[in-house]
Amino acid sequence: MKDLGWRLLTIAVGLPLMLAAIYQGGIWLLLLTLLLALLAGMEFSRLAQSLYGGSWPLPAMLAGAAVIVGTYYGGFAGWQLGLMGGLFWLILWGVVRAVWGGPQKAVAALTGSLVYLLLIPSLYAFMILLRQEGIPYLLWPVAVVWLADAGAYVFGHYVGRHPLVGALSPGKTWEGFLGALLTAGLAGWGFAYLASWQVPLTVVESILLAVVGTLGDVLESAFKRAAAVKDSGRILPGHGGIWDRFDSLAVALPLAALFLGLWAQ
């Protein structure tokens, strides 16, 4: 109950701020996206350092920021340009590290930085891409993924009996997973009705968002299990770190963009 209380308090404070940034868009959403990517990257950095010694110094952070800022100013083309520019920057930095610090340090730092660049800022940048299409296009995956997370928590807590991925994440159950799919489907139905979208298609796509979000959550659990930690951070009371709270959403955003046809632009 204490953990639930902290969860509700964090949601009561953070959700209005998140919704305000989505509603306002522009510079406010850009700053929010940069903050989420930076904090999630730092959390991932701490986990990775305990596994193989990789680190995320200033060059990696600049590369990640380039993806997000490029997306903000150039849309999907800016996302691609920022990604290519960031990759070139990191490869150049890796060569310098190899010359001055030796190949082992260069490989560890470069590998970690590429993961940081590809899996974190480039995913969060889709928040900007979706918002540029309109408020409903970003609110849809946010609402579906977070309601699915809530459904998984409730179903798993009260009726969960059968482990979903075994010792990798003992708290996840098949009952919770089915609860997430059910909740996502209902959320998709409600959203399609309010936004005048095709109901059957939106429901199916919402369920797929929940499936992908669950996979992202399991992937994070694998990293945490390997690093022998419970949470990626402590910045969000009751939820853990930024990566704990936004892992499902991060991997679901590109899929939402694919469903909406943004990848074809």
ABEGO torsion letter per residue (X at the ends): XAAAAAAAAAAAAAAAAAAAAAAAEEAAAAAAAAAAAAAAAAAAAAAAAAAAGBBBBAAAAAAAAAAAAAAAAAEAAAAAAAAAAAAAAAAAAAAAAAAAAEAAAAAAAAAAAAAAAAAAAAAAAAAAAAAAAEAAAAAAAAAAAAAAAAAAAAAAAAABABBAAEAABAABBAAAAAAAAAAAAAAAAAAAAAAGBBAAAAAAAAAAAAAAAAAAAAAAAAAAAAAGBABABAABBGAEBAAAAAAAAAAAAAAAAAAAGAAAX
